[in-house]
Amino acid sequence: MSETAQAESPMAPEQTYAEYPAPDYQAPEAPRTFMQKLMANKILFFGIIGVVVIMLIAVGVYAGTGGTAFGGGKTAPPTTKLAPMESSYDLKGDQVKAGATNEYPVSFGDANDSVVTNVYEVSAVCSWTDDYAGSEPDSMTFELVSPNGKNMSSTSEGTSGNANLKVTEDNITDSKIVDNTGGWTLRVTCNFAGHKDVGPLGFLIYVDAGNNFSAKITYKYYGKEGASTNSTK
């Protein structure tokens, strides 16, 4: 090709850096704070609040106040006030046969009494008389037993006798209601009953079968203030 042809050939325009714009780079975002993250998820936020409220309500109910952490509701029931009280009754025992033992559970409360709890003392005043006058001396034993095994006994011999028994429970107080009314027992034993010689020259013998008795049972306990029982205060 000739020099003239080369000179007439169009030349590519010269390009500059200004024709190539630099890419738009965004600055990196700062890390979000804890509250920003928490508020970004409203369901999680209100869910946590709901769980806290439910826990506060449960604590209030469990405490027995019936209210909530925000006040209101039922007030706690008042503490029961106990006072020393006393009651008694008469016991007419049936015949206790010679060589036998009869047991009589001590009863607590009747139509005039409130519910009896916290028994701290029981006493029994007992008496007996020979059922067959003129026979040989008899022997009777009376024993008062508490639920935990404490006991007191008395034996008398002759044509009559008496027994004054008292058992005290040292661990019973008026600070807490305790039902210890079960297991108190009065045991009565006719150790022997003498016979009587009758008939000509005493050849016939009449055997004494046993003896009857009577007892007054008195018990002291801590009961509710204002109950229809005899207070010892």
Secondary structure as UniProt FT lines:
FT   HELIX           3..8
FT   HELIX           17..19
FT   HELIX           34..40
FT   HELIX           42..62
FT   TURN            63..64
FT   TURN            69..70
FT   STRAND          82..98
FT   STRAND          101..105
FT   TURN            111..112
FT   STRAND          119..129
FT   TURN            133..134
FT   STRAND          138..145
FT   TURN            147..148
FT   STRAND          151..158
FT   STRAND          160..168
FT   TURN            170..171
FT   TURN            182..183
FT   STRAND          185..192
FT   STRAND          196..198
FT   HELIX           200..202
FT   STRAND          204..206
FT   STRAND          210..224
FT   TURN            225..226
FT   STRAND          230..231
//
